[in-house]
Each structure stands twice: as structure tokens, then as C-alpha cells.
Amino acid sequence: MHIPRSHPRAESLYIRERLVRGYKEGLVVEEGLLAHGRGEMFDYLIGERTSKASHEAISAAAQMLLSAKHPVISVNGNLAALCTREIVQLAKVVGAEIEVNLFYASNKRKRAIAQAIKRNGANKVLGLDSKFSQKIPGLESARRVVDERGIFIADVVLVPLEDGDRTIALKKFGKKVITFDLNPMSRTAQTADITIVDNVTRGMQLLIKTCKKMKRSTLRKNFKFHNKKNLNQSILLIKNNLRRMSRA
Ligand code: PTJ
């Protein structure tokens, strides 16, 4: 479908197209399309742009990733479809491993996702070889199966579009968790160490830029970030936008 650039919602329609293409190529599950719809609704409520609070969260995430000893980017179907190139770029900038980890797991989809990432320049993608499988304790879903060279030994895990149970399990397992979630009230958003309330399509690009800039300057060793306070700013932004819309 041709979407004219002048269309008022061109950007979100392009994003939707990318996700549908990902679905047709076998990267995304049907449930992923539904999850995206949920995200679109929250994106609308935050004004479809990166807020001041999200810029702060991105800055904190860059600090955490660059200071990590063994950072890992956890990739699911939606992230693979929306940010294939960015996953590889970010991994290179911060020296992270890339691991495929799916809620609705199948080997076929894992392979399709890994191939798409490799086509965009990654040499290595973890999470496919059962020889290296380990389990995160306290988790029932397929996402408990992780790679012993990746998430299992990671100190910092970036888990965009995550489900609440795994965030809690990862935290209990001693990991620092960074997430992208457009819903500031979700269990993942509320449980992670750093939640970036932004569309992953905008946020990943900004995170890469911020990491590149920070690498050139000095990293602050003991940076402080209050996730709950930051999330409250996003909730307030939604409240104010709703109030403005209902007054108009
Ligand atoms: O590929 P799989 O098998 O691992 O499955 C992935 C999905 C996304 C289906 C699975 O993780 C899932 O069901 O996720 P949830 O629990 O629906 O959570 C998705 C969260 O991400 C929701 O809070 C959405 O608001 C949010 N979200 C959706 N699209 C975006 C987003 N956040 C940032 N950017 C988006 N583009």
C-alpha cells in the first residue's frame, strides 16, 4: 500500500506496515499484532513523540548499557520486525550480545528472526542452540529458556515489549532490566530498573545516538535514576493530554 508522506499519520502507518511485513515473513505472531495495537493506543496518548521523561530514561539506559560487563539485547518477534537494523547497531556500540527469546516460541520463528538480524550485519545471534539452554527460575512461559552465553550470565538485559512475569523473574535472578514499553502502567514498566516509555522505533534510534555520544565523553560512574518518578511523569503527560483533548 502506498502511504503519502503528507498523510497526518504517515509515521505510524509505516510502522504498522513494517509489522505486517514481519508477520508475513514469519517473524511476528498474531498476538504480536494485537500487542502493537495496544502500543499504538498509548503512543497516541503520549503525543507520538519522545517526551522529556523518556529522553531522561534513554540517557540512564545508555549509562547502564555502557557500564555493563555483559549486556544482552533480548529480541522478540515485534522488535525484530520493527528494529532489525537498530538491534545490530546498538549491539555494536555497547558491545552487547543479541539473543532471541520468544513468548510464543518455535524453532522456525527463532531461525527466521536470527536470519533477519544476521542479514543486517550481526555475526552471532544467541538463543537458537539447545546445547546452550538454561532456565530462569520462577518462570513458567517459554521465555524461561535462555542461552548460557547470553541472558543467563548477563548483568544488564534490554528487553523491549516484555511480559511482566519475565521482568519479575529476571529481577529476582539478579539482572538489571531495561525495557521499552509505551504503557507506563504495565507490570513490566513498573518492575524494570529503567523503563523507556516510547515507541521502540523512535527510542532505539535515540538510544544508539545517545550511546555513541556518551562513548565520546566520560561516563558518570554513580548515576542515579528513579524509575517510578520517571514513570509518573509519563502518566501525568497522558493525564494532561486526555484533559486537553476532552476540553477541546
Ligand atoms: O514474539 P513473542 O512470541 O515473544 O511475543 C511478543 C509479544 C509482544 C506478543 C508478547 O511479548 C506480548 O504479548 O507482549 P504484551 O504482554 O502484550 O506486552 C507488550 C507491551 O509492549 C504492551 O504494554 C504494549 O503497550 C507495548 N508496546 C507495543 N508496541 C510497542 C510497545 N512498546 C514500545 N514500542 C512499541 N512499538
Residues whose N, C-alpha, C, O or C-beta is under 5 A from the ligand:
A	BS01	PTJ	E31 G32 A35 H36 R38 G39 N76 G77 N78 N101 L102 F103 Y104 A105 L161 E162 D163 F180 D181 L182 N183 S186 D198 N199 V200
